[in-house]
């Protein structure tokens, strides 16, 4: 009996140790991420079923266009942040039976696909997608196209701001471009060095090959990123404006002004915000589907640009 009590005591002690350990991990790491830089921004973040075409409850912009495609439908894919836009394009001009969603993913025969930036660039090069909507490609994505002997055409259909984000309680509201580069190059390691509190800076990055990570490397202008992931300090991250405001909608984060200019629609439109990039419709130059140029022309039409604008982006025209 005494031996049994000792065994129960040992088991209880082990369980208690794991509970304390898990709470420690939560408070030191997980809770910090939730409070300082929403984990949803590090994950997929876009819920496909919330932006489905031909769904009365969908959050997409719904515009019934007179322009319709009924056959030889171009397969459309793209980046997470642009999924609501190309889903709305499909909803406007494709027949309802052109899309098939199994509750988690689009099925292989669906004319609408979603594989995110990395998958989309691979799909258009491999010929499994006809048009992809993305930001500028990475060097690796361009190299893959060159390796496969594929020439890509990039047609700008809209504009977007690349933004830096922090927890809403962070007293810092504005940074210069050089200060941000200084953070990611390792020059600044404490918020007090750039007008904030005396606490370490946790500079977070995105997945390699993602549109936002590619934009960040371009922003660094050749300067090496020399930061390491840390569980301590207050975080700073980056993304595209609409991804933060329109898809993630996390009230715990805020976008920073850059060089004193806030990334709102007006400052993107007039290009006073320092980092405004173009959104592209990308296709293979050797694509023989005659509906590809017709569809892109429609994206640039008044109706197509209305969808771009009402989806939360800035039209190209």
C-alpha positions in Angstrom: 0.0 0.0 0.0 2.8 2.4 0.9 4.5 1.5 -2.4 1.3 2.4 -4.3 1.0 5.7 -2.5 4.6 6.5 -3.4 4.0 5.7 -7.1 0.9 7.9 -7.1 2.8 10.7 -5.5 5.6 10.4 -8.2 3.1 10.4 -11.0 1.3 13.4 -9.6 4.6 15.2 -9.2 5.5 14.5 -12.9 2.1 15.8 -14.1 2.5 18.9 -12.0 6.0 19.5 -13.4 4.6 19.3 -17.0 1.7 21.6 -16.1 4.2 24.2 -14.7 6.4 23.8 -17.7 3.5 24.3 -20.1 2.4 27.4 -18.3 5.9 28.8 -18.4 6.1 28.2 -22.2 2.7 29.9 -22.6 3.6 32.9 -20.6 7.1 33.4 -21.9 6.5 32.6 -25.6 3.0 31.8 -26.8 1.3 34.6 -24.8 3.9 37.1 -25.9 3.3 36.2 -29.6 -0.5 36.6 -29.1 -0.1 39.9 -27.4 2.8 41.4 -29.3 2.4 40.0 -32.8 -0.7 37.9 -33.6 0.2 34.3 -34.4 -2.5 34.5 -37.1 -0.1 36.6 -39.1 2.5 33.9 -39.0 0.1 31.3 -40.2 -2.2 30.8 -43.2 -4.7 33.3 -41.8 -7.1 33.4 -44.7 -10.1 31.1 -44.2 -11.0 29.8 -47.7 -14.6 29.1 -47.0 -15.2 32.8 -45.9 -14.3 34.1 -49.4 -15.8 31.4 -51.7 -17.4 32.4 -55.0 -21.0 31.7 -55.6 -21.8 31.7 -51.9 -24.4 34.1 -50.5 -22.6 34.4 -47.2 -19.2 35.0 -48.8 -17.2 38.2 -47.8 -16.0 38.8 -51.4 -17.1 41.8 -53.5 -20.0 40.6 -55.6 -20.4 42.2 -59.0 -22.4 40.6 -61.8 -20.5 41.4 -64.9 -21.9 41.3 -68.5 -18.5 39.9 -69.5 -18.7 36.1 -69.1 -16.5 33.2 -69.8 -18.2 29.8 -70.3 -15.4 27.5 -71.7 -11.6 27.2 -71.8 -11.7 28.8 -68.4 -8.2 30.0 -67.2 -7.2 28.4 -63.9 -6.6 31.2 -61.4 -4.4 30.9 -58.3 -2.5 33.4 -56.2 -1.3 34.8 -52.9 -3.2 34.6 -49.6 -3.7 38.4 -49.4 -5.2 38.4 -52.9 -7.4 35.4 -52.6 -10.6 37.6 -51.9 -9.8 39.5 -55.2 -9.4 36.6 -57.5 -12.3 34.7 -55.9 -14.4 37.8 -56.7 -13.1 37.8 -60.3 -14.3 34.2 -60.7 -17.6 35.0 -59.0 -18.2 37.8 -61.5 -17.3 36.1 -64.8 -17.2 32.3 -64.4 -20.1 29.8 -64.4 -21.0 28.5 -60.9 -20.0 24.9 -61.7 -16.5 26.0 -62.5 -15.4 25.8 -58.9 -15.3 22.8 -56.6 -14.4 23.1 -52.9 -14.4 20.0 -50.6 -14.6 21.9 -47.3 -10.9 22.4 -46.9 -9.4 22.8 -50.3 -10.3 23.4 -53.9 -10.4 20.1 -55.8 -8.0 19.5 -58.8 -10.7 20.1 -61.4 -11.7 23.5 -60.0 -10.9 26.6 -62.1 -10.2 28.5 -58.8 -7.2 27.3 -56.8 -5.3 28.6 -53.8 -1.7 27.5 -53.1 -0.3 30.8 -51.8 2.6 32.8 -53.4 5.2 30.0 -53.5 2.8 27.4 -54.8 1.2 29.9 -57.3 4.4 30.9 -58.9 5.3 27.2 -59.3 1.9 26.4 -60.7 2.0 29.1 -63.4 5.5 28.0 -64.4 4.5 24.3 -64.5 1.4 25.2 -66.4 -1.2 23.9 -63.9 -2.4 27.5 -63.4 -3.0 30.0 -66.2 -3.1 33.2 -64.2 -1.8 33.9 -60.7 -2.3 37.1 -58.7 0.8 37.9 -56.7 3.3 40.5 -55.6 6.8 40.5 -57.2 8.5 37.1 -57.3 11.6 36.2 -55.4 14.9 35.5 -57.0 14.4 31.8 -56.5 11.0 31.9 -58.2 12.5 33.7 -61.2 15.3 31.2 -61.2 12.8 28.3 -61.3 11.1 29.9 -64.3 14.4 30.3 -66.1 15.4 26.7 -65.3 12.2 25.5 -66.9 12.7 27.8 -69.9 9.5 29.8 -69.1 9.0 33.5 -69.8 6.5 35.1 -67.6 4.4 38.2 -68.3 3.6 40.6 -65.4 0.6 42.8 -65.8 0.0 45.3 -62.9 -3.7 45.3 -61.8 -3.4 47.2 -58.5 -1.2 48.7 -55.8 -0.6 47.9 -52.2 1.6 49.1 -49.3 4.2 47.0 -47.5 3.8 47.7 -43.8 5.5 47.1 -40.5 3.4 46.1 -37.5 3.7 46.1 -33.7 1.5 45.4 -30.7 -1.0 48.3 -30.3 0.3 49.0 -26.8 3.8 49.7 -28.1 4.4 53.4 -27.7 6.3 53.6 -31.0 4.1 54.8 -33.9 6.6 55.8 -36.5 10.0 54.6 -37.7 12.3 55.7 -40.5 13.2 53.3 -43.2 16.8 53.3 -42.0 15.6 52.5 -38.4 13.7 49.5 -39.7 16.7 48.3 -41.7 18.8 48.9 -38.6 16.5 46.6 -36.6 16.7 43.8 -39.1 20.4 44.1 -39.7 21.1 43.9 -36.0 22.1 47.5 -35.4 19.2 48.2 -33.0 18.4 45.5 -30.5 16.4 47.5 -27.9 13.3 49.6 -28.4 14.8 52.4 -26.3 17.4 53.0 -29.1 14.6 54.1 -31.4 12.2 56.0 -29.1 10.5 53.1 -27.3 10.6 51.3 -24.0 13.7 49.7 -22.5 12.9 46.2 -23.8 14.5 44.0 -26.4 13.3 44.0 -30.0 12.0 40.7 -31.4 12.2 41.1 -35.2 10.0 38.5 -36.8 10.2 37.2 -40.3 7.9 35.3 -42.7 8.3 32.1 -44.7 11.0 32.1 -47.4 9.4 32.6 -50.8 6.3 34.3 -49.4 5.3 37.6 -51.0 6.0 39.6 -47.8 9.4 38.0 -47.2 10.4 38.7 -50.8 9.2 42.3 -50.3 11.2 42.6 -47.1 14.4 41.4 -48.8 13.8 44.0 -51.5 13.3 46.7 -48.8 16.6 45.8 -47.2 18.2 46.9 -50.5 21.1 44.4 -50.2 21.6 44.7 -46.5 21.8 41.3 -44.8 19.1 40.4 -42.3 20.9 39.4 -39.1 18.2 38.8 -36.5 17.4 35.6 -34.7 14.1 34.4 -33.4 13.8 35.2 -29.7 11.1 34.5 -27.1 11.9 37.7 -25.3 11.1 41.4 -26.0 8.4 43.2 -27.9 7.9 42.1 -31.5 7.9 43.9 -34.9 6.8 42.2 -38.0 5.8 43.0 -41.6 3.1 42.2 -44.1 0.9 43.9 -46.7 -1.7 46.4 -45.6 -4.8 44.6 -46.7 -3.6 41.3 -45.3 -3.4 43.1 -41.9 -6.6 45.2 -42.1 -8.9 43.2 -44.3 -8.2 39.5 -43.7 -6.5 39.1 -40.3 -8.4 42.0 -38.6 -6.4 41.6 -35.4 -7.2 44.5 -33.0 -4.1 43.8 -31.0 -1.7 45.1 -33.6 -1.2 48.4 -35.3 0.6 49.5 -38.5 3.5 51.9 -38.1 4.0 55.1 -40.1 7.2 55.0 -42.1 9.2 58.2 -42.5 6.2 60.0 -40.9 3.7 58.7 -43.5 0.9 56.4 -42.5 -0.1 53.6 -44.9 -3.7 54.5 -45.6 -5.4 54.4 -49.0 -4.8 58.1 -49.8 -1.1 57.9 -49.1 -0.8 54.7 -51.2 -2.7 56.2 -54.0 -0.6 59.4 -54.1 2.6 57.3 -53.5 3.7 59.4 -50.4 4.0 56.3 -48.4 7.5 55.0 -49.1 6.9 51.4 -49.9 4.1 51.0 -52.5 4.3 47.9 -54.7 2.3 46.6 -57.6 0.0 43.6 -57.7 0.4 41.5 -60.8 -1.6 39.2 -62.9 1.1 36.7 -64.0 0.9 34.3 -66.9 3.2 32.4 -69.2 4.0 34.2 -72.5 3.5 31.0 -74.4 0.0 30.3 -72.9 -2.3 29.6 -75.9 -5.6 30.0 -74.1 -7.2 33.0 -75.8 -9.3 33.7 -72.7 -6.2 34.6 -70.7 -5.6 38.1 -72.3 -9.4 38.7 -72.4 -9.7 38.0 -68.7 -6.8 40.2 -67.8 -8.2 43.0 -70.0 -11.4 42.7 -68.0 -9.4 42.9 -64.7 -8.2 46.3 -66.0 -11.7 47.4 -67.0 -13.9 49.6 -64.9 -15.6 46.5 -63.4 -12.4 44.7 -62.7 -10.8 47.7 -61.0 -14.0 48.3 -59.0 -13.5 44.8 -57.5 -9.9 45.6 -56.8 -10.8 48.8 -55.0 -13.8 47.5 -53.1 -11.8 44.5 -52.0 -9.5 47.0 -50.1 -6.7 47.5 -52.6 -5.8 50.5 -54.8 -6.6 50.3 -58.4 -3.9 50.6 -61.0 -5.7 53.2 -63.1 
